[in-house]
Amino acid sequence: QALEAFLAHLYPEGHPYHSAYPTDEQINEYTIADMRRFYRANFGAQRTHIYISGRFDQAEMERAVRDNFGDWAMGPFDDAPQAIPAPGPIVHLIDRPGSPQSTVRLIYPVSPIDGKMARALEVFDNSVGAFVSTRNRELGYSYSPATYINWTRGGGYWTYADDINTPMTAQALFDVFALLDWQRGNSWDTSGTKQWMANIFVMTTASTDGLLGQIMLRDTHDLPFDYLNSYVGDIMDVPDDSLAAMARMHIRNDRMTLVIVGDLAVIEADIRALPALEGVEFIVESDRD
């Protein structure tokens, strides 16, 4: 429910990302002919990368690939649309009476992965995300808090995701908003975070799966060929004060989309009273179940 709601706000109707799930009517109308037509339109050689990692004879592997895929139809060029999330502000409340937890998604559109602020955003995500996750668990707000970045074609968005104990929903969100507000005007030593990120990157790319995942990320977003070679250095060079500048530009209350699925009889009044949400449009939806 939360996923459906925030995608509908981030992307306009008709966009491929506007809805996460098909309707019953759509599922019932699909035929095998539709599946074959979709395959022919999308699974052509011109839209495909083949990645192979491991120990093998390069010449033999190349021959095998050419023998098995050489007659593959080119198919159409990749013409997928841009996926730049729309800014808010908006709060979407979905009632789930009796729910012991409130599912929360707090989302801010950000610049794309090849933007000037991308590495600062990654450092921000790892430092702020770690703080929020640790604090929420220690205070008993929740056991599954997380933050993450979704890079999309031409854009991206940063998300705080959580399932918060219902009576503590407003207080947990108050603390998150307070932290983000503090971050916009302050900086701290992130050397430990950056070193940890560099170590994780090196360990990840040491495995075949991890290496292919990083190469696929680079190719998916048309990043420079040396993106992976320069990543660690770029992370280590992120100035501490750039996190505040990035937050002031992107992690602003006037850009947020906040979706909460929970027991509105318990949480709605306190959510509406949060200072960060003053003047923001509210959409309230009854329980879909």
C-alpha positions in Angstrom: 0.0 0.0 0.0 2.8 2.4 0.9 4.7 1.6 -2.3 1.7 2.1 -4.5 0.9 5.4 -2.8 4.3 7.0 -3.1 4.9 5.9 -6.6 1.6 7.5 -7.6 2.9 10.8 -6.2 6.4 10.6 -7.6 5.5 9.7 -11.2 2.6 10.9 -13.4 -0.2 8.7 -14.5 0.8 6.8 -17.6 4.5 6.6 -16.6 5.9 3.1 -16.2 6.7 3.8 -12.5 3.4 5.3 -11.6 2.0 2.0 -10.3 3.8 -1.0 -8.8 1.1 -3.6 -9.3 -1.4 -4.4 -12.1 -5.1 -4.3 -11.4 -7.2 -7.5 -11.4 -8.7 -6.4 -14.7 -5.2 -6.1 -16.3 -4.1 -9.5 -15.1 -7.3 -11.1 -16.3 -7.0 -9.5 -19.8 -3.4 -10.6 -20.5 -3.0 -13.4 -23.0 0.0 -15.4 -24.2 0.0 -13.3 -27.4 0.5 -10.2 -25.2 3.5 -11.9 -23.5 5.1 -12.8 -26.8 4.4 -9.3 -28.2 6.1 -7.7 -25.1 9.0 -10.1 -25.4 9.6 -9.2 -29.1 9.4 -5.5 -28.3 11.8 -5.5 -25.4 14.2 -8.4 -25.4 16.3 -7.6 -28.4 20.0 -7.6 -28.8 20.2 -3.8 -29.0 18.8 -3.5 -25.5 21.0 -6.2 -24.0 24.4 -6.5 -22.2 25.9 -9.9 -21.5 28.1 -10.0 -18.5 30.4 -12.9 -17.7 32.8 -13.0 -14.7 35.0 -15.8 -13.5 37.8 -18.0 -14.7 37.5 -19.0 -18.4 39.3 -18.9 -21.7 38.4 -15.5 -23.1 38.6 -16.6 -26.8 36.5 -19.7 -26.2 33.9 -17.7 -24.2 33.6 -15.0 -26.9 33.1 -17.7 -29.6 30.4 -19.4 -27.5 28.6 -16.1 -27.0 28.8 -15.3 -30.7 27.7 -18.8 -31.7 24.7 -18.7 -29.4 23.6 -15.1 -29.7 24.9 -14.0 -33.1 21.6 -14.4 -34.9 19.6 -12.6 -32.2 17.3 -10.0 -33.7 18.5 -6.5 -33.0 15.1 -5.3 -31.8 14.3 -1.6 -31.0 16.6 0.8 -29.3 16.2 1.4 -25.6 13.7 4.2 -25.5 12.6 4.1 -21.9 11.5 7.5 -20.6 13.2 9.6 -18.0 12.2 8.8 -14.4 12.7 12.0 -12.5 10.6 11.9 -9.3 8.3 14.9 -8.6 8.8 16.9 -5.4 6.1 17.3 -2.8 5.3 18.4 -0.3 2.5 15.9 0.4 1.4 13.6 3.2 -0.6 10.5 2.3 -2.2 8.7 5.2 -3.8 5.3 4.7 -5.9 3.8 7.5 -5.2 0.3 8.7 -7.3 -0.1 11.8 -5.7 -2.1 14.6 -2.3 -2.2 13.0 0.4 -2.7 15.7 2.9 -0.8 13.5 2.9 2.2 11.1 4.6 1.6 7.8 6.4 4.8 6.9 8.1 6.0 3.7 9.6 9.5 3.8 11.0 10.4 0.4 13.0 13.3 -1.1 13.8 13.6 -4.8 17.6 14.1 -5.4 19.9 14.7 -8.4 20.9 11.8 -10.6 23.8 9.4 -9.9 26.1 11.4 -12.3 25.3 14.7 -10.6 27.7 16.8 -8.5 26.0 15.9 -5.3 25.7 12.2 -5.8 28.8 11.1 -3.7 27.8 13.5 -0.9 24.3 12.0 -0.9 25.8 8.5 -0.5 27.9 9.6 2.4 24.9 11.4 3.9 22.8 8.2 3.5 25.3 6.0 5.2 26.0 8.4 8.1 22.4 9.6 8.7 21.0 6.2 8.0 23.2 4.5 10.5 22.3 7.1 13.2 18.6 6.8 12.6 18.6 3.0 12.5 20.6 2.7 15.7 18.7 5.3 17.6 15.2 4.0 16.6 16.1 0.5 17.7 17.7 1.6 20.9 14.6 3.7 21.8 12.2 0.9 20.9 10.5 2.8 18.1 11.1 0.0 15.6 13.3 -2.9 14.7 13.7 -2.4 10.9 14.5 1.2 10.1 16.5 1.8 7.0 17.5 4.6 4.5 18.5 4.1 0.9 18.9 5.8 -2.5 17.0 4.7 -5.6 18.9 5.9 -8.7 16.5 6.3 -11.6 16.9 7.3 -15.2 17.7 11.0 -15.0 17.0 11.3 -11.3 16.7 9.5 -8.0 15.2 9.7 -4.5 16.4 9.2 -1.0 14.1 7.2 1.4 13.7 6.7 5.1 11.7 3.5 5.5 10.4 2.1 8.7 7.7 0.1 10.5 7.2 1.9 13.8 5.4 0.8 16.9 2.0 2.5 16.5 2.0 4.7 19.7 5.5 5.9 18.9 4.9 6.9 15.2 4.8 10.7 15.7 7.7 10.8 18.1 9.9 8.8 15.8 9.1 11.0 12.9 9.6 14.1 15.0 13.2 12.9 15.8 13.9 12.1 12.1 12.8 15.5 11.0 14.8 17.1 13.8 17.9 15.3 12.7 17.4 16.3 9.1 16.9 19.9 10.1 20.1 19.8 12.1 22.0 18.3 9.2 21.0 21.2 6.9 23.0 23.6 9.0 25.8 21.5 10.5 28.6 19.2 9.5 30.6 16.6 11.4 33.6 14.3 10.8 32.6 11.7 8.3 36.0 10.1 7.8 35.0 6.9 9.6 31.8 6.6 7.4 33.8 7.2 4.2 36.5 4.7 5.2 33.8 2.1 5.9 32.1 2.8 2.5 35.5 2.4 0.8 36.1 -0.9 2.5 32.6 -2.2 1.6 33.1 -1.2 -2.0 36.4 -3.0 -2.2 35.1 -6.1 -0.6 32.0 -6.1 -2.8 33.9 -5.8 -6.1 36.2 -8.6 -5.0 33.4 -11.1 -5.7 32.2 -11.9 -9.2 28.6 -11.1 -8.4 29.6 -7.9 -6.7 31.9 -6.8 -9.6 29.2 -7.5 -12.2 26.6 -5.6 -10.1 28.9 -2.5 -10.1 29.6 -2.7 -13.8 25.9 -3.1 -14.5 25.2 0.0 -12.4 27.8 1.9 -14.4 26.4 0.8 -17.7 22.7 1.3 -16.7 23.3 5.0 -16.0 25.8 5.6 -18.8 28.5 6.5 -16.3 32.2 7.1 -17.4 34.2 4.0 -18.0 36.5 4.8 -15.1 33.6 5.3 -12.7 34.6 2.2 -10.6 38.3 3.0 -10.6 37.7 6.5 -9.2 34.8 5.7 -6.8 36.8 5.2 -3.7 38.8 8.3 -4.2 35.7 10.3 -5.0 34.1 9.1 -1.8 37.1 9.9 0.3 37.3 13.4 -1.2 33.7 14.3 -0.2 34.0 17.4 2.1 32.1 17.2 5.4 30.4 20.5 4.7 29.0 19.3 1.4 26.5 17.1 3.2 24.8 20.2 4.7 24.8 21.8 1.3 23.3 18.7 -0.3 20.7 18.5 2.4 19.7 22.2 2.0 19.3 21.6 -1.8 17.5 18.3 -1.8 16.4 17.1 1.7 13.9 19.8 2.3 10.4 19.6 3.8 8.9 21.4 0.8 10.1 18.6 -1.4 9.1 15.6 0.6 6.5 12.8 0.0 5.5 11.2 3.3 3.3 8.0 3.2 2.1 6.4 6.4 0.0 3.2 6.5 -1.3 2.7 10.1 -4.1 3.1 12.6 -5.2 6.6 12.0 -7.4 6.7 15.0 -4.3 6.4 17.1 -1.7 8.4 15.1 -3.4 11.0 12.8 -3.8 13.8 15.3 -0.2 13.6 16.4 1.1 13.4 12.8 -0.8 16.5 11.8 0.7 18.3 14.8 4.3 17.7 13.7 6.0 21.1 13.1 7.7 19.8 9.9 4.3 19.2 8.3 2.7 22.6 9.0 0.9 23.8 5.9 1.5 20.5 3.9 -1.3 19.0 2.0 -2.8 15.8 3.6 -4.5 13.0 1.7 -6.4 10.6 3.9 -7.5 7.2 2.6 -9.6 4.5 4.3 -8.3 1.0 4.7 -8.1 -0.8 1.4 -8.3 -4.3 2.9 
